Amino acid sequence: MPEQNKQNPETKNLSEIVSDAFKELNETFIAFFKAPKALWGVNVPYIIEGLVYFGILTILGKYSSENLSVNDAQAGLIYSFVTGGITFSMLMFGGVSDKIGVRRSLALAFILFIVGRFFVALSGSLHMGSGLWSPMFF
């Protein structure tokens, strides 16, 4: 019979395991902080956007039920349309962003953001409607 090499796994005590884990964690943080600025410029806004997105989704149903005078079924529809709209927009406008470039895409998004904020700010004084059809909702 051919001899089989039996490898004994290294046996480490608890203090060595913990020490190795902290060394690996330390190396990860060092690599994280030495990352190029471009990586930081992409990932930090992405993390903030993710926090905002999931934060809004968390309170959207409750806000809709309490402040827009809709029942739970309508609040669920609102929630579905918002998440579906965001997903559809990413699918459709991702290609547009690739075609016109990142700078133009961001400039266009910022302009649309400012116009939307303008309508939200004036929605109370311009009598633009209330409930689901007000600019405050959209």
N, C-alpha and C positions, 0 to 999 in steps of 0.2 A: 504494500500500500504506500502510495506517495505520502510523504510527510506534509502535514498541513501546518502552516504557521499560525499558531494561535497568538493573537495579540491581546494582551491584557490591557484593558482600559486603565488609564491612569487613575489612581485613586487620590483624590484631593480631599483635604479636610475643609470644613466650612469656611474657615478664615481665608484660605487660598481661593475658594470659589468666589467669595464676596470681593476679595481684592482684585481678582481678574475681571469681575463684572464692573467694578468702578474704574479700572484702567480702560476697559473698552468704552464705557460711557464717557470718560474724559477725552479719549481720542475722537469720539463722535462729535463732542462739543467743539473741540479744537478745529476739526474739519469744517464744521458748520459755520463758525465765526470767521474762518479764513476763506470762505466761499467768495467767488467773484461778485462785484457789485451788480452786475447784470442779473445774476441769479437772485440776489436780494430784491432788486427792482421788479422782478416778475413775481416772486413768491410772496412777498409781504402784502402787496395789494390783493393777491389771490386769497390769502388767508383772511384778510379783513373782509373781502367780498363774501366769502363763505360764512363767516360769523354773522354778517348782516343778513344774508339770505336766510339762513336757518333761524336766526333770531326773529325775523319778520314772520316766517312761516309758523313759528311757535305761537305767536300772539294774534295772528290774522283771524282765526276762527272766533276767538273770544271777542276781539275788537268788533268784528262784523256783527256778531249777535247783540252786543251791548250798545254799540254806538250808531249802527246803521239801521236798527230796528228790523232786522231780518231774523227768521227762525233758523234753527240748526241745519235744516236741509238746504236752505238758501246759502247759509254760511259755508257749507260743504261744497256747494257749486262754485262759490267765489274762490275758495281755496283751490279747487280743481282747475278752474280757468286760469288762475294766476300761475300755478305750477306748470300747467300745460302750455300756457303762453310763453313762459320763460324757456321751456324746453324747445318749443317750436321756433322761437326767435333765435336761440343758439344754433339750431340746425340750419335755418334759412340764412341768417345773417353772418354766419361764420365764413361762408364762401365769399360774401360781399366784402367782408373785412380783408380777406386775402387778396381780392382783386384791387381794391382801392388803397390798400396799405394801412398799417397800424396807426400812423399819425392822423391820417384823414378820418379813419374810423373813430378814434378817440375824440377828435374835434367835433365830428358830427354827433356823437353820443353826448358830449358836453353841451352842445347847443340845444339838443332836444331836452336834456335835463333842465337847462335854464328856462326854456319855454314852458315846460311842465310845471316847474316851481313857480313861475310867474302866474300861471292860471290857478294854481292851488292857493297862492297868496291872495289873489283877487276874488276867489270863488265866493267868499262871504259877502262882498260888497257889490258884485255884479249880478247877483241873483241868477246864477247859472244852474240852479236846480238843487235838489237835495237827494239824499239816499244813494241808491246805486248809480244814478246818472250824473252825480255831481263830479266836477274835476277833482274834488278832494278825495273821492274814492278811487278814481283812475289815476 
